[in-house]
């Protein structure tokens, strides 16, 4: 059941094959992890995959009563493993996925409720494995086993980063937190 005194945010770690997501409830006294997961698509074509991910995302936005969304976006300092994929087109495909999912959030929530963070701005220089270990320590009741690529854990990290900087203030402005 939805807590009427919390502001629900959706945090996304987008990609064209797997999109990590986290639904977080912000309260004056902290942040609860409501749901976390990964959106995937079996389609071979990147554009078709991203369209399917965006449709699944829309369902989450509406059904979970999301009030704010924060989406990780490429910031130009992409790890070599991403740059080298798809014959050097990895950053382009990653940017397309982030843009599609960002537009879907904007369509459902309105632009004032959709926020972005550069992929390197929130990580504090930690490796993906170290970030995933830290998130697992914060939320030990969640089964992190299926999150092999740490996409869902990174979505939680994106959401926590935003909540620490802007979330409580945004929730208070919207009147959701009392």
C-alpha positions as CSV (number, residue, x, y, z in Angstrom):
1,X,0.0,0.0,0.0
2,X,1.2,3.5,-0.9
3,X,2.3,5.7,2.1
4,X,0.5,9.0,1.8
5,X,3.3,10.8,3.7
6,X,6.1,9.7,1.3
7,X,7.2,11.0,-2.1
8,X,7.7,8.2,-4.6
9,X,10.6,8.5,-7.1
10,X,11.6,6.3,-9.9
11,X,15.3,6.1,-10.6
12,X,16.7,4.6,-13.8
13,X,20.0,3.2,-15.0
14,X,19.1,3.0,-18.7
15,X,20.7,1.0,-21.5
16,X,19.4,-0.5,-24.7
17,X,19.3,-4.1,-23.5
18,X,18.7,-3.8,-19.7
19,X,17.3,-0.9,-17.8
20,X,17.7,-1.0,-14.0
21,X,15.0,0.7,-12.1
22,X,14.2,1.5,-8.4
23,X,11.1,2.8,-6.8
24,X,12.1,4.7,-3.7
25,X,9.8,6.3,-1.1
26,X,11.3,9.5,0.4
27,X,10.3,10.5,3.9
28,X,11.5,13.1,6.3
29,X,13.3,10.3,8.2
30,X,14.9,8.5,5.3
31,X,14.5,6.6,2.1
32,X,12.8,3.2,1.7
33,X,13.3,0.9,-1.2
34,X,9.8,0.0,-2.4
35,X,10.7,-2.0,-5.5
36,X,13.8,-2.7,-7.6
37,X,14.2,-4.6,-10.8
38,X,15.4,-4.7,-14.4
39,X,13.5,-4.1,-17.6
40,X,14.6,-6.3,-20.5
41,X,13.5,-7.0,-24.1
42,X,14.3,-10.0,-26.2
43,X,14.1,-8.0,-29.4
44,X,17.3,-7.9,-31.5
45,X,17.0,-4.4,-33.0
46,X,18.1,-1.7,-30.5
47,X,15.3,0.7,-31.4
48,X,12.7,-2.0,-31.0
49,X,14.2,-3.0,-27.6
50,X,14.2,0.6,-26.4
51,X,10.5,1.1,-27.5
52,X,9.5,-2.0,-25.5
53,X,11.5,-0.9,-22.5
54,X,9.8,2.5,-22.7
55,X,6.3,0.9,-22.8
56,X,7.1,-1.2,-19.7
57,X,8.4,1.9,-18.0
58,X,5.2,3.8,-18.7
59,X,3.3,1.0,-16.9
60,X,5.5,1.3,-13.8
61,X,5.2,5.1,-13.8
62,X,1.4,5.0,-13.7
63,X,0.8,1.9,-11.6
64,X,3.3,2.9,-8.9
65,X,2.1,6.4,-8.6
66,X,5.5,7.9,-9.3
67,X,5.9,11.6,-8.5
68,X,9.5,12.3,-9.6
69,X,11.9,10.5,-11.8
70,X,15.7,10.7,-12.1
71,X,17.4,9.3,-15.1
72,X,21.1,8.6,-15.5
73,X,22.4,10.1,-18.7
74,X,25.6,9.8,-20.6
75,X,28.1,12.6,-19.7
76,X,30.8,12.0,-22.3
77,X,33.2,10.1,-20.0
78,X,32.0,6.6,-20.9
79,X,33.9,3.6,-19.8
80,X,35.9,1.8,-22.6
81,X,33.7,-1.3,-22.4
82,X,30.7,0.8,-23.5
83,X,32.6,2.8,-26.1
84,X,33.8,-0.4,-27.8
85,X,30.4,-2.1,-28.1
86,X,28.5,-2.3,-31.4
87,X,31.5,-1.2,-33.4
88,X,32.0,2.0,-31.5
89,X,28.3,2.9,-31.5
90,X,27.8,2.1,-27.8
91,X,27.6,5.7,-26.6
92,X,25.1,6.5,-29.4
93,X,22.9,3.5,-28.5
94,X,23.2,4.3,-24.8
95,X,22.2,7.9,-25.4
96,X,19.3,6.8,-27.5
97,X,18.0,4.6,-24.7
98,X,18.4,7.3,-22.1
99,X,16.6,9.8,-24.3
100,X,13.7,7.5,-25.0
101,X,13.2,6.6,-21.4
102,X,13.7,10.2,-20.3
103,X,11.0,11.2,-22.8
104,X,8.6,8.5,-21.5
105,X,9.1,9.9,-17.9
106,X,8.5,13.4,-19.2
107,X,5.3,12.3,-21.0
108,X,3.9,10.6,-17.9
109,X,5.0,13.1,-15.2
110,X,5.7,16.5,-16.8
111,X,9.1,18.0,-17.2
112,X,9.3,19.6,-13.8
113,X,9.2,16.2,-12.2
114,X,11.9,14.6,-14.3
115,X,15.5,15.0,-13.4
116,X,18.9,13.9,-14.8
117,X,22.3,13.1,-13.5
118,X,25.4,12.4,-15.5
119,X,26.6,8.9,-15.1
120,X,29.9,9.9,-13.6
121,X,28.5,12.6,-11.3
122,X,26.9,10.3,-8.7
123,X,29.4,7.4,-8.5
124,X,32.1,9.0,-6.3
125,X,34.7,7.2,-8.4
126,X,33.6,3.8,-7.1
127,X,33.6,0.8,-9.4
128,X,30.2,-0.7,-10.4
129,X,31.0,-3.8,-8.1
130,X,31.8,-1.6,-5.1
131,X,28.6,0.4,-5.7
132,X,26.6,-2.8,-5.8
133,X,28.2,-4.0,-2.6
134,X,27.4,-0.8,-0.8
135,X,23.7,-0.8,-2.0
136,X,23.4,-4.5,-0.9
137,X,24.6,-3.5,2.6
138,X,22.0,-0.7,2.7
139,X,19.2,-3.0,1.6
140,X,20.1,-6.5,2.8
141,X,16.5,-7.8,2.7
142,X,16.5,-7.5,-1.1
143,X,17.7,-10.5,-3.2
144,X,20.5,-8.9,-5.3
145,X,21.4,-12.3,-7.0
146,X,19.4,-11.7,-10.2
147,X,21.2,-8.3,-10.7
148,X,24.3,-9.7,-12.3
149,X,25.2,-6.6,-14.2
150,X,24.3,-4.4,-11.1
151,X,21.8,-2.4,-13.2
152,X,19.2,-2.4,-10.5
153,X,21.7,-1.6,-7.8
154,X,22.9,1.4,-9.9
155,X,19.4,2.6,-10.2
156,X,19.1,2.6,-6.4
157,X,22.4,4.5,-6.3
158,X,21.1,7.1,-8.8
159,X,17.9,7.5,-6.7
160,X,19.8,7.8,-3.4
161,X,22.2,10.4,-4.9
162,X,19.2,12.5,-6.1
163,X,17.3,12.1,-2.8
164,X,20.3,13.2,-0.8
165,X,20.7,16.4,-2.9
166,X,17.2,17.3,-4.0
167,X,14.6,14.7,-3.0
168,X,13.5,15.8,0.4
169,X,13.3,19.4,-0.7
170,X,11.3,18.5,-3.8
171,X,8.9,16.3,-1.7
172,X,8.3,19.1,0.8
173,X,7.6,21.6,-2.1
174,X,5.0,19.2,-3.5
175,X,3.4,18.9,-0.1
176,X,3.6,15.1,0.0
177,X,5.8,14.9,3.1
178,X,4.4,16.2,6.3
